[in-house]
Amino acid sequence: MQRNHSIALVALFAALMAVLGLIPKIDLPLGVPITLQTLGVMVAGCLLGPRLGVRALVLFLVAVAIGLPLLSGGRGGLGVFMTPSAGYLLGWPLGALVTGLVMQALPTGSPRRIALSAFAASALGGLLVVHACGVVGLMQIAGMGLTQALVATTVFVPGDLVKCGLAAAVCHTVARGLPDWKFGRQGA
């Protein structure tokens, strides 16, 4: 039963990533769009934990790689992994992993604590880790220097902080509605 439950959660969160891809992207000159999908990375790590969060994001990226147009703007196929945004995309599973690990380590005794922990976990995993991977991608694929790539990624930080707040709000709501939910510990 637990295995089926875990498979269902992984599939559900991969589907959530696809739904978040339906929100139109905002194209930026550096070749990396603003999307809502990093919110899915944060929520997957917070709600599913590191193991299942990574699995959900890997499943999603495999679906994208085989050509399903699941990224914001209807993008898909191997070609998306050769664009300046590739570092961010490949950083999503790592972001979910770190978010889940941090969520496991932080207190989850009340809905308020869960929300605060989710914000911190999302900021570390869904923002810091994903942006670090994005900087590497910008340097490798777009040919930017380190300073230029760091400056370029800062344009995403304000919006991603808002996404951290949204992830915290989602976790707060789940904590109130499903008090037995094991934040960061699903499938553990």
VEXMARMI-581827 format. One record per atom (N, C-alpha, C): chain; residue in one letter; residue number from 1; atom name; x, z, y. Coordinates in steps of 0.1 Angstrom, whole numbers. Layout:
N
- A;a;NUM;CA;X;Z;Y
...
This chain:
188
- A;m;1;N;8;0;-12
- A;m;1;CA;0;0;0
- A;m;1;C;9;0;13
- A;q;2;N;19;9;13
- A;q;2;CA;28;9;25
- A;q;2;C;35;-4;27
- A;r;3;N;39;-11;17
- A;r;3;CA;46;-24;18
- A;r;3;C;36;-34;25
- A;n;4;N;24;-35;20
- A;n;4;CA;14;-44;26
- A;n;4;C;11;-40;40
- A;h;5;N;10;-27;43
- A;h;5;CA;8;-23;57
- A;h;5;C;20;-28;66
- A;s;6;N;32;-26;61
- A;s;6;CA;44;-30;69
- A;s;6;C;44;-45;71
- A;i;7;N;40;-53;61
- A;i;7;CA;40;-68;62
- A;i;7;C;29;-72;73
- A;a;8;N;18;-65;72
- A;a;8;CA;7;-68;82
- A;a;8;C;11;-64;96
- A;l;9;N;18;-53;98
- A;l;9;CA;23;-50;111
- A;l;9;C;33;-60;117
- A;v;10;N;42;-64;108
- A;v;10;CA;52;-74;112
- A;v;10;C;45;-87;116
- A;a;11;N;36;-92;108
- A;a;11;CA;29;-104;111
- A;a;11;C;21;-102;124
- A;l;12;N;14;-91;126
- A;l;12;CA;6;-88;138
- A;l;12;C;15;-89;150
- A;f;13;N;27;-83;150
- A;f;13;CA;35;-83;162
- A;f;13;C;42;-96;164
- A;a;14;N;44;-104;154
- A;a;14;CA;49;-118;156
- A;a;14;C;38;-126;163
- A;a;15;N;26;-124;158
- A;a;15;CA;14;-130;165
- A;a;15;C;12;-126;179
- A;l;16;N;14;-113;182
- A;l;16;CA;14;-108;195
- A;l;16;C;24;-115;204
- A;m;17;N;36;-118;199
- A;m;17;CA;46;-125;207
- A;m;17;C;41;-139;210
- A;a;18;N;34;-145;200
- A;a;18;CA;28;-159;203
- A;a;18;C;18;-158;213
- A;v;19;N;9;-148;213
- A;v;19;CA;-2;-147;223
- A;v;19;C;4;-145;237
- A;l;20;N;15;-137;238
- A;l;20;CA;21;-134;251
- A;l;20;C;28;-147;256
- A;g;21;N;31;-157;247
- A;g;21;CA;36;-170;251
- A;g;21;C;26;-179;257
- A;l;22;N;13;-175;255
- A;l;22;CA;3;-183;261
- A;l;22;C;2;-182;276
- A;i;23;N;7;-170;281
- A;i;23;CA;8;-168;296
- A;i;23;C;18;-178;302
- A;p;24;N;14;-186;312
- A;p;24;CA;23;-196;317
- A;p;24;C;36;-190;322
- A;k;25;N;47;-197;319
- A;k;25;CA;60;-193;324
- A;k;25;C;62;-196;338
- A;i;26;N;72;-189;344
- A;i;26;CA;76;-193;358
- A;i;26;C;90;-198;357
- A;d;27;N;92;-210;360
- A;d;27;CA;105;-216;358
- A;d;27;C;114;-212;370
- A;l;28;N;127;-209;367
- A;l;28;CA;137;-206;377
- A;l;28;C;148;-217;376
- A;p;29;N;155;-219;387
- A;p;29;CA;166;-229;387
- A;p;29;C;177;-227;377
- A;l;30;N;179;-215;373
- A;l;30;CA;190;-212;364
- A;l;30;C;187;-216;349
- A;g;31;N;175;-221;347
- A;g;31;CA;172;-226;333
- A;g;31;C;166;-216;324
- A;v;32;N;163;-204;329
- A;v;32;CA;157;-193;321
- A;v;32;C;144;-190;328
- A;p;33;N;132;-191;321
- A;p;33;CA;119;-188;327
- A;p;33;C;116;-173;327
- A;i;34;N;107;-170;336
- A;i;34;CA;101;-156;335
- A;i;34;C;89;-157;326
- A;t;35;N;89;-149;316
- A;t;35;CA;78;-149;307
- A;t;35;C;73;-134;304
- A;l;36;N;62;-133;298
- A;l;36;CA;57;-120;294
- A;l;36;C;62;-115;280
- A;q;37;N;69;-124;273
- A;q;37;CA;72;-121;260
- A;q;37;C;82;-110;258
- A;t;38;N;90;-106;268
- A;t;38;CA;99;-95;266
- A;t;38;C;91;-82;265
- A;l;39;N;78;-82;271
- A;l;39;CA;70;-71;269
- A;l;39;C;67;-69;254
- A;g;40;N;65;-79;246
- A;g;40;CA;63;-79;232
- A;g;40;C;75;-73;225
- A;v;41;N;87;-76;229
- A;v;41;CA;99;-70;224
- A;v;41;C;99;-55;225
- A;m;42;N;95;-50;237
- A;m;42;CA;95;-36;241
- A;m;42;C;84;-29;232
- A;v;43;N;72;-34;232
- A;v;43;CA;61;-28;225
- A;v;43;C;64;-28;209
- A;a;44;N;70;-39;204
- A;a;44;CA;73;-39;190
- A;a;44;C;83;-28;186
- A;g;45;N;94;-26;195
- A;g;45;CA;103;-16;192
- A;g;45;C;97;-2;193
- A;c;46;N;89;0;203
- A;c;46;CA;83;14;205
- A;c;46;C;73;17;194
- A;l;47;N;64;8;191
- A;l;47;CA;54;10;181
- A;l;47;C;58;9;167
- A;l;48;N;66;-1;164
- A;l;48;CA;70;-3;150
- A;l;48;C;83;4;145
- A;g;49;N;92;6;155
- A;g;49;CA;105;12;151
- A;g;49;C;115;1;149
- A;p;50;N;127;5;147
- A;p;50;CA;138;-5;146
- A;p;50;C;136;-15;135
- A;r;51;N;133;-11;123
- A;r;51;CA;133;-20;111
- A;r;51;C;122;-30;112
- A;l;52;N;110;-25;114
- A;l;52;CA;99;-35;115
- A;l;52;C;99;-43;128
- A;g;53;N;103;-37;139
- A;g;53;CA;104;-44;151
- A;g;53;C;113;-56;150
- A;v;54;N;125;-54;144
- A;v;54;CA;134;-65;142
- A;v;54;C;128;-76;133
- A;r;55;N;121;-71;122
- A;r;55;CA;115;-81;113
- A;r;55;C;105;-90;121
- A;a;56;N;97;-83;129
- A;a;56;CA;86;-91;137
- A;a;56;C;93;-101;146
- A;l;57;N;103;-97;152
- A;l;57;CA;110;-106;162
- A;l;57;C;117;-118;154
- A;v;58;N;123;-114;143
- A;v;58;CA;130;-125;135
- A;v;58;C;120;-135;130
- A;l;59;N;108;-129;125
- A;l;59;CA;98;-138;120
- A;l;59;C;93;-147;131
- A;f;60;N;91;-142;143
- A;f;60;CA;87;-150;154
- A;f;60;C;97;-161;158
- A;l;61;N;110;-157;158
- A;l;61;CA;120;-167;162
- A;l;61;C;122;-178;151
- A;v;62;N;120;-174;138
- A;v;62;CA;120;-184;127
- A;v;62;C;109;-194;129
- A;a;63;N;97;-189;133
- A;a;63;CA;86;-198;135
- A;a;63;C;89;-207;147
- A;v;64;N;95;-202;157
- A;v;64;CA;99;-210;169
- A;v;64;C;110;-221;164
- A;a;65;N;119;-217;156
- A;a;65;CA;130;-226;152
- A;a;65;C;125;-237;143
- A;i;66;N;114;-234;135
- A;i;66;CA;109;-245;127
- A;i;66;C;100;-255;135
- A;g;67;N;98;-252;148
- A;g;67;CA;91;-261;156
- A;g;67;C;78;-257;162
- A;l;68;N;73;-245;158
- A;l;68;CA;60;-241;164
- A;l;68;C;62;-238;179
- A;p;69;N;53;-243;187
- A;p;69;CA;54;-242;202
- A;p;69;C;49;-228;206
- A;l;70;N;56;-217;203
- A;l;70;CA;52;-204;205
- A;l;70;C;58;-197;217
- A;l;71;N;68;-203;223
- A;l;71;CA;74;-197;235
- A;l;71;C;66;-201;247
- A;s;72;N;67;-193;257
- A;s;72;CA;59;-196;269
- A;s;72;C;62;-210;274
- A;g;73;N;51;-217;277
- A;g;73;CA;52;-231;282
- A;g;73;C;51;-240;270
- A;g;74;N;48;-235;258
- A;g;74;CA;46;-244;246
- A;g;74;C;59;-249;241
- A;r;75;N;70;-242;242
- A;r;75;CA;83;-246;237
- A;r;75;C;85;-241;223
- A;g;76;N;93;-249;216
- A;g;76;CA;96;-245;202
- A;g;76;C;106;-255;197
- A;g;77;N;111;-252;185
- A;g;77;CA;121;-261;179
- A;g;77;C;136;-256;181
- A;l;78;N;145;-261;173
- A;l;78;CA;159;-257;174
- A;l;78;C;165;-259;188
- A;g;79;N;160;-269;195
- A;g;79;CA;165;-272;209
- A;g;79;C;165;-260;218
- A;v;80;N;155;-251;217
- A;v;80;CA;154;-240;226
- A;v;80;C;166;-230;225
- A;f;81;N;172;-231;213
- A;f;81;CA;184;-222;211
- A;f;81;C;197;-228;217
- A;m;82;N;195;-240;223
- A;m;82;CA;207;-246;230
- A;m;82;C;205;-246;245
- A;t;83;N;196;-239;250
- A;t;83;CA;193;-238;264
- A;t;83;C;199;-226;270
- A;p;84;N;200;-225;284
- A;p;84;CA;205;-212;290
- A;p;84;C;197;-200;286
- A;s;85;N;185;-201;281
- A;s;85;CA;177;-189;278
- A;s;85;C;180;-184;263
- A;a;86;N;188;-191;256
- A;a;86;CA;191;-188;242
- A;a;86;C;196;-174;240
- A;g;87;N;205;-169;249
- A;g;87;CA;210;-156;247
- A;g;87;C;199;-145;248
- A;y;88;N;189;-148;257
- A;y;88;CA;178;-138;258
- A;y;88;C;170;-139;245
- A;l;89;N;167;-151;240
- A;l;89;CA;159;-152;228
- A;l;89;C;165;-145;216
- A;l;90;N;178;-148;214
- A;l;90;CA;186;-142;203
- A;l;90;C;187;-127;205
- A;g;91;N;186;-122;217
- A;g;91;CA;187;-108;220
- A;g;91;C;174;-101;217
- A;w;92;N;163;-108;215
- A;w;92;CA;150;-101;213
- A;w;92;C;151;-92;201
- A;p;93;N;155;-96;189
- A;p;93;CA;156;-87;178
- A;p;93;C;165;-75;180
- A;l;94;N;176;-77;186
- A;l;94;CA;185;-66;189
- A;l;94;C;179;-57;199
- A;g;95;N;171;-62;209
- A;g;95;CA;164;-54;219
- A;g;95;C;153;-45;212
- A;a;96;N;146;-51;202
- A;a;96;CA;136;-44;195
- A;a;96;C;143;-33;186
- A;l;97;N;154;-36;181
- A;l;97;CA;162;-26;173
- A;l;97;C;166;-14;181
- A;v;98;N;172;-17;193
- A;v;98;CA;176;-6;201
- A;v;98;C;164;2;207
- A;t;99;N;154;-5;211
- A;t;99;CA;142;1;216
- A;t;99;C;136;11;205
- A;g;100;N;136;6;193
- A;g;100;CA;130;14;182
- A;g;100;C;139;26;179
- A;l;101;N;152;24;179
- A;l;101;CA;162;35;177
- A;l;101;C;161;46;188
- A;v;102;N;160;42;200
- A;v;102;CA;159;51;211
- A;v;102;C;145;58;210
- A;m;103;N;135;51;207
- A;m;103;CA;121;57;206
- A;m;103;C;121;68;195
- A;q;104;N;129;65;184
- A;q;104;CA;130;75;173
- A;q;104;C;137;88;178
- A;a;105;N;146;86;187
- A;a;105;CA;155;98;191
- A;a;105;C;148;106;202
- A;l;106;N;138;100;209
- A;l;106;CA;132;107;220
- A;l;106;C;120;115;216
- A;p;107;N;116;125;224
- A;p;107;CA;104;133;220
- A;p;107;C;91;125;221
- A;t;108;N;82;128;211
- A;t;108;CA;69;121;211
- A;t;108;C;58;131;208
- A;g;109;N;59;143;214
- A;g;109;CA;49;154;211
- A;g;109;C;36;152;218
- A;s;110;N;35;145;228
- A;s;110;CA;22;143;235
- A;s;110;C;21;129;241
- A;p;111;N;9;124;244
- A;p;111;CA;8;111;250
- A;p;111;C;17;109;262
- A;r;112;N;18;119;270
- A;r;112;CA;27;118;282
- A;r;112;C;41;116;279
- A;r;113;N;46;125;269
- A;r;113;CA;60;123;264
- A;r;113;C;62;110;258
- A;i;114;N;53;106;250
- A;i;114;CA;54;93;244
- A;i;114;C;56;82;254
- A;a;115;N;48;82;265
- A;a;115;CA;49;72;275
- A;a;115;C;62;72;282
- A;l;116;N;67;84;285
- A;l;116;CA;80;86;291
- A;l;116;C;91;81;282
- A;s;117;N;90;84;269
- A;s;117;CA;100;80;259
- A;s;117;C;99;65;258
- A;a;118;N;87;59;258
- A;a;118;CA;86;45;257
- A;a;118;C;92;37;268
- A;f;119;N;90;43;281
- A;f;119;CA;96;37;292
- A;f;119;C;111;36;291
- A;a;120;N;117;48;287
- A;a;120;CA;132;49;286
- A;a;120;C;137;40;275
- A;a;121;N;130;40;263
- A;a;121;CA;134;31;252
- A;a;121;C;133;16;256
- A;s;122;N;122;13;263
- A;s;122;CA;121;-1;267
- A;s;122;C;131;-5;277
- A;a;123;N;135;4;286
- A;a;123;CA;145;1;296
- A;a;123;C;159;-2;289
- A;l;124;N;162;7;279
- A;l;124;CA;175;5;273
- A;l;124;C;175;-7;263
- A;g;125;N;165;-8;255
- A;g;125;CA;165;-19;245
- A;g;125;C;159;-32;251
- A;g;126;N;147;-31;256
- A;g;126;CA;140;-44;260
- A;g;126;C;146;-49;273
- A;l;127;N;152;-41;281
- A;l;127;CA;158;-46;294
- A;l;127;C;173;-47;293
- A;l;128;N;180;-36;291
- A;l;128;CA;195;-36;291
- A;l;128;C;201;-45;280
- A;v;129;N;196;-43;268
- A;v;129;CA;202;-50;257
- A;v;129;C;199;-65;257
- A;v;130;N;186;-68;260
- A;v;130;CA;182;-82;261
- A;v;130;C;189;-89;273
- A;h;131;N;191;-82;284
- A;h;131;CA;198;-88;295
- A;h;131;C;213;-90;292
- A;a;132;N;219;-81;285
- A;a;132;CA;233;-82;281
- A;a;132;C;235;-95;272
- A;c;133;N;226;-97;263
- A;c;133;CA;226;-109;254
- A;c;133;C;224;-121;263
- A;g;134;N;215;-120;272
- A;g;134;CA;212;-131;281
- A;g;134;C;224;-135;290
- A;v;135;N;231;-125;294
- A;v;135;CA;243;-128;302
- A;v;135;C;254;-136;293
- A;v;136;N;255;-131;281
- A;v;136;CA;264;-139;272
- A;v;136;C;260;-153;270
- A;g;137;N;247;-155;268
- A;g;137;CA;241;-169;267
- A;g;137;C;244;-177;279
- A;l;138;N;242;-171;291
- A;l;138;CA;244;-178;304
- A;l;138;C;259;-182;305
- A;m;139;N;267;-173;301
- A;m;139;CA;282;-176;301
- A;m;139;C;285;-188;291
- A;q;140;N;280;-187;279
- A;q;140;CA;284;-196;269
- A;q;140;C;277;-210;271
- A;i;141;N;264;-210;274
- A;i;141;CA;257;-223;274
- A;i;141;C;256;-229;288
- A;a;142;N;254;-220;298
- A;a;142;CA;253;-226;311
- A;a;142;C;266;-226;318
- A;g;143;N;277;-221;312
- A;g;143;CA;290;-221;317
- A;g;143;C;292;-213;330
- A;m;144;N;284;-202;331
- A;m;144;CA;286;-193;342
- A;m;144;C;297;-183;340
- A;g;145;N;303;-179;350
- A;g;145;CA;313;-168;349
- A;g;145;C;305;-155;348
- A;l;146;N;312;-144;344
- A;l;146;CA;305;-131;342
- A;l;146;C;298;-126;354
- A;t;147;N;304;-127;366
- A;t;147;CA;298;-122;378
- A;t;147;C;285;-130;381
- A;q;148;N;287;-144;380
- A;q;148;CA;276;-152;383
- A;q;148;C;264;-150;373
- A;a;149;N;267;-148;361
- A;a;149;CA;256;-145;351
- A;a;149;C;250;-132;353
- A;l;150;N;258;-122;357
- A;l;150;CA;252;-109;360
- A;l;150;C;243;-109;372
- A;v;151;N;247;-116;382
- A;v;151;CA;239;-118;394
- A;v;151;C;226;-126;391
- A;a;152;N;227;-136;382
- A;a;152;CA;216;-144;379
- A;a;152;C;205;-136;371
- A;t;153;N;210;-127;362
- A;t;153;CA;200;-120;354
- A;t;153;C;193;-109;362
- A;t;154;N;199;-105;373
- A;t;154;CA;192;-95;381
- A;t;154;C;178;-99;387
- A;v;155;N;176;-112;388
- A;v;155;CA;163;-117;392
- A;v;155;C;152;-112;383
- A;f;156;N;155;-110;370
- A;f;156;CA;145;-106;361
- A;f;156;C;142;-91;360
- A;v;157;N;151;-83;366
- A;v;157;CA;151;-68;364
- A;v;157;C;138;-62;370
- A;p;158;N;134;-65;382
- A;p;158;CA;121;-59;387
- A;p;158;C;109;-62;379
- A;g;159;N;108;-74;374
- A;g;159;CA;96;-77;365
- A;g;159;C;97;-70;352
- A;d;160;N;109;-69;347
- A;d;160;CA;111;-62;334
- A;d;160;C;109;-47;335
- A;l;161;N;112;-42;347
- A;l;161;CA;109;-27;349
- A;l;161;C;93;-25;349
- A;v;162;N;86;-35;354
- A;v;162;CA;71;-35;354
- A;v;162;C;67;-35;339
- A;k;163;N;74;-44;331
- A;k;163;CA;70;-45;317
- A;k;163;C;73;-32;310
- A;c;164;N;84;-25;314
- A;c;164;CA;87;-12;308
- A;c;164;C;75;-3;310
- A;g;165;N;70;-3;322
- A;g;165;CA;58;5;326
- A;g;165;C;46;1;318
- A;l;166;N;44;-12;316
- A;l;166;CA;33;-16;307
- A;l;166;C;34;-12;293
- A;a;167;N;47;-13;288
- A;a;167;CA;49;-8;274
- A;a;167;C;46;7;273
- A;a;168;N;50;15;283
- A;a;168;CA;47;29;283
- A;a;168;C;32;31;283
- A;a;169;N;25;23;291
- A;a;169;CA;10;25;292
- A;a;169;C;4;21;279
- A;v;170;N;9;11;272
- A;v;170;CA;3;7;259
- A;v;170;C;6;19;249
- A;c;171;N;18;24;249
- A;c;171;CA;21;35;240
- A;c;171;C;13;48;243
- A;h;172;N;10;50;256
- A;h;172;CA;2;62;260
- A;h;172;C;-12;60;254
- A;t;173;N;-17;48;256
- A;t;173;CA;-31;45;251
- A;t;173;C;-32;46;236
- A;v;174;N;-22;41;229
- A;v;174;CA;-21;42;214
- A;v;174;C;-21;56;210
- A;a;175;N;-12;64;217
- A;a;175;CA;-11;78;214
- A;a;175;C;-24;86;215
- A;r;176;N;-32;82;225
- A;r;176;CA;-45;89;227
- A;r;176;C;-55;84;217
- A;g;177;N;-55;71;213
- A;g;177;CA;-65;66;204
- A;g;177;C;-61;68;189
- A;l;178;N;-48;68;186
- A;l;178;CA;-43;69;173
- A;l;178;C;-33;80;172
- A;p;179;N;-37;93;173
- A;p;179;CA;-28;104;174
- A;p;179;C;-18;105;162
- A;d;180;N;-21;99;151
- A;d;180;CA;-12;100;139
- A;d;180;C;-2;88;139
- A;w;181;N;-2;80;149
- A;w;181;CA;7;68;149
- A;w;181;C;22;74;150
- A;k;182;N;30;68;142
- A;k;182;CA;44;73;141
- A;k;182;C;53;64;150
- A;f;183;N;53;67;163
- A;f;183;CA;61;59;173
- A;f;183;C;75;57;169
- A;g;184;N;80;45;168
- A;g;184;CA;93;42;164
- A;g;184;C;97;45;150
- A;r;185;N;87;49;142
- A;r;185;CA;89;53;128
- A;r;185;C;80;46;118
- A;q;186;N;73;36;122
- A;q;186;CA;65;29;113
- A;q;186;C;74;22;102
- A;g;187;N;70;24;90
- A;g;187;CA;77;18;79
- A;g;187;C;90;25;75
- A;a;188;N;92;36;82
- A;a;188;CA;105;43;79
- A;a;188;C;105;51;66
